[in-house]
Amino acid sequence: MRILFFFLLVVILSPARAQKIELLTSGTSGSFRGLSVVDDNIVWVSGSNGTVGRSLNGGKTWQWIVVPGYEKRDFRDIEAFDENTAVIIAIAEPASILKTTDGGKTWKLVYNNDKKGMFLDAMSFLDDRIGMVIGDPVEGHLFFAVTPDKGDTWREMNTGVDAVPDSGEACFASSGTNIRLLPPHRVLFITGGKRSRISHLDELVDLPIIQGTGSTGANSFAVQDDNDLIVVGGDFARDTAREKNCVISHDQGRTWIAPATPPHGYRSCVEYIGRDKLITCGTSGVDISTDGGMNWQLIDPGSYHVCLKAKKGKAVFLAGGGGRVAKLSTF
């Protein structure tokens, strides 16, 4: 009986134990919250001090770029389309969007807004042309801008959702994953802070996640097969607390359930990396789930802000503070 129990324990734990975080690079002055994985080889990151990084060989070597004139700016999100083309957003006033088509050698300012209160949080693309940015409330409404041409031009818009936040409710610029564009033309986004909600049809619906202060609420969500949603967050001021830091829906957000074993602290990003397999990361570590998010196992205590799977491939990369970029590896 003891042998059988040990065998079952190994079978249950082996999928998560077979994963480790492989640190690829660290030590630069940048703190990276922007990450875009084009395929298993082409990876872009963006972050503080005007820094953008690019790898063309799966993270083995990196080209580091400081965008001229933006040395003191923070690029919180990046969307890359290939080895040469990428779009980055610079937060706060003025809120700026830049684009490169030559691998980062030159950058063109494609959008600029110096209105008081501007703060761009995240960006999502439906395909290789249509994209949207979301920003904190301006004049009482969440800010949105859309591009129809791969980021060449942008125009402000209304999403159709009654996006009037409560006092103290906004969007966290923590990993570029609090907005997702889904086919055919569906926009999903989440808010956090003193109140935390998700857009559902034409309204904002409360999330059963921790909220109530400026450091609490939803930070990131992932979608699979349109119906399955998973939201992570917590309290970044208490980043090891596990209370109400993850919720799951299997009906497009109509109802929610909590995991049996939640992630091990505040989490700023979550990503589906397989049918029932997910990865989530935050400043207190990296967790893996192999059962659709119901149970999470800590696989690394390292601090990371963002984790994403290749859009065309299987590789999974992570990025965080201290210039850290890493890869999920199997051993």
N, C-alpha and C positions, 0 to 999 in steps of 0.2 A: 504493500500500500504506500509506503514511504517513497519507493522508487517511482511509482505511478504519479504521486503528487509532484515530485521533483520534475518529472518529464512534462507534466501539464504546465507547471510554472515556467519552464524554459520556453515552451511553445507560445505561451501568452506574452511573455516579455521580450522574446527574441526580435520581433519586428522593430521595436523602438531601440533596443540595444544595438541593433545592426547599423544604427545611424550615429554619425559624429559630426561635429562642426570643425572644419579644417580652415584655420586662419590663413588667408592668402597674402594679406598685406596690412600693415599698421604703422603708426608712428608719424603720419603726416599731420598737419595742423587742422585738417578738416574734420568736421563732424557730419557724417553722411546720413541724410534722411531720404534723399532721392535715389531711386534704383530702377533701372530698366534693363531687362534681360531679353535681348532680341532672339538669341538662340543659344546653343550650348557653348558657343565661343565668344559672341559679341555681348559685352556687358558694359553699361554706363552707370556711373554714380554721380551725385551732385550733393553739395552741402555748403558749409560755412566758408567764410573768407574767399568767396567767389570761385570756389574750387569745383572742377569737373574732372572725373577720371574715366578712362576708356581702356578696355582690354579687348583684344581680338583673338586671344588664345585661351579662353576659359578662365581667365584670372591669373595665369602664370606670370605675365608681365603687364605693366600698366603705363599709360601715358597720362601725365598729370598736367592740367591746364588751369591757369588762373585767368578768368575772363577780364580783359583790360577795362578799367573803369568801374569794375564791380568787386574790387578787392575786399570791400567791407560788407558785401551783401551775402545773403543766405539763400541758396537755391534749394528749396525744400522738396521739390519734385522735378523729375525728368522723364520724358517719353522719347525713347529712341526707336527709329524705324529700320536702321541698318548701320553699317560701320561708319557712315559719314553724316547721317541726318539725325538730329535730335532737337528737342524743344525743352527749355528750362523755364521755371517760374521763380522770380525773386519776390520774397514776401515784403510786406510793410510798405510804407510810403517812400517813394512811389512804387506801386505794384507794377512789376515789369515782366514781360515774357520775351525771351530771346530764342533765336533759332540758328543752327549751323547746318550747312550742307557740305562742309569740307573737313569733317572729322574734328571740329573744334578749333581749327586754325583761325577762323573768323566767325563772328556772331552778329546777327542782325536783330535790332530791336523791333519786334513785330507788334507789341502792345505796351502802352504805358498809361498809368492812371495815378495821378497825385492827389486824388480826392482824399480829404481827411477821413481817417478810419480804415482806409484800404489795407487789407491783409489777405493775400492769396494763400490758400491752404493746400490744395491738391488739384490734380489733373487726371482725366481719364479719356481714353480714345476708344471709340466703338470699332474702328477699323483703321486703315492707314490714311484716312482723310478727316473723318468727323471726330472732333474732340470737344471737351468742356473743362473749364476751371470753376472751382467753387471758392468763395472767400467769406470772411467774417461779415457780420451785418454792417451795412452801410445805409444810413437813413432809414433804419428800422427793418430792412429786408436783407436776407442772405444774398450775397453777390454771385452772379453767374455770368460767364461769357463763353461763347461757342465759336469754333472754327470749322468751316466746311472744306478747308484746303490744306490739311496737314500742318496747320499752325502758321500759315503765311499771313492770314488776316483773322481778326477776332472782333466780335460784336457782343455787347451786353444784351442779356435776354432774361425773360421770365420763364421759369420751368413749367408753369401751370400748377405747381404745388403752392399752397398757401404758406410760403416760407417766411413767416413772421416769427422770429424767435422771441422767447421770453428774456427778461433781463438776466444776464449771466449765462445765456445759452449761445454757443458758437460752434465752430468746427476746429478740431485740433489739427495743426500742421505737423503731424508726428511721423507719417510714413507715406503720404500720398495715396492712401487707400480708404478714405472716407467718402469717396464718390465712385460710382461704377456706371458706365454706359452699357446697356444690355440691348440686344436685338429685339424687335426691329428698331425702336427709338425710345427705349425706356431709360429713365434716369432714376437711380437710387442713391441716396446719401444719408449720412447720419450726423447727429449733433452731440455735443457733450457739454460739460460744465454743470451749472446749477440745475439744468434740465437736459435730459438726453433722449433723443427721439430718432426715428427713422421715417423716411418718406414712404408712404404707402398709398397708392392710387393718387388722389389729389389732396392729401392731407399729411400732416406730421403726426405720428403715433408714438406714444411713450414706450420706451424700452425698459424691461425689468432688469436694468443694470444699475450698479451703484452710481449715484448722482447727488447733487446738492451743494457742492463746492466747486471752485474754479479748477481744481485738479482732478475732478472725477468725471466719469461718463464714458461713452463709446469713443474709441479711437480708430477702429478699423473693422471692415467686414469683408467677407468673401461669399461668392455665390456659385452654386453648382446646379446645372440642369434647371435653372430658373426658379425652382421651388425651394431648394435647400439654401438657407442663409445661416451664417455664423458671425456673430459680433463679439469683438473683444475690446477690453479697455481696463477699467479699474481706477485706481488712484495713484497717479504718478508721484505724489508726495509721500506715499507709503507703498513703495514699489514691490514689497514682498507680500502685501496683503492679498488674499485670494477671494475675498468676499464679493460676490456678484460681479465677477470680472469677465464672464463669458455667458452668452445665451445662444440658443439654437432654434431655428424654425424649419419646419418641413412643409409649410404651406404659404410660402411667399411673405411671411411676416405677420400672418393673421394671429397665430398663437406661438408661444415661446416656451422652451424648457431649459432648465439649467443642467450642466454636466454633472455626472456622478462624482467625477474627480476633476476639478477645474484646473486651469493652468496655474503655475506656481508663482503668481504675482501679477502685477500690472503688465499688460501686453499692448504694444502699439501697432502691431501688424499681424494679420492672419492670412493664410493662403492655402487653397486646395492644391495638393501635389499628387493626388491620386483619387480614385473613386471614393474611398472612405478615409483617405489619409490627408492630414493637415499638418502644417507647421505654424507656430506662433512664436513671436519674440518680443522682448522688452528689455528694460534696463536691468532686470533681475534674472534673465536667463532665456533659454530657448526650450520649447516643449514640442513634442510630437504626439499626434493622436492617430490611431489606426482604425478607429471605430466611429468615424463621422463626428468627432468632437465630444463624445460622451465621457471619455477618459483620456487624461493627458499625463505624459511622462516627461520629466525634466531630463534633457540629454546634455545640456551645457549651461553652466552658470554665467557665461559671458554676457556682456551688455550689447544688445543690438537694437536698432530702431526699426529696421525694415527687412522683410524676407519675401522673395518672389521667385516663382518658377519661370523658366524660359517660355516665351510665347510660342516659339517653334522649337521644341526640344524637351528634355527631361531634367536638365540641370536646375538646381535651386541655389540661389545666392543670398547672402545677408550683408547688411552694412550698418555701421554704427559710429560711435564716437571714437576719437583718437585715430581717425583714418582707417578704422578697421573694416575690412571686406573679407568675407568668409564664404565657404561653400559647404553644403550638406553632402557628406560623403558616406559611402557604405564600406564597412570593413567586416 
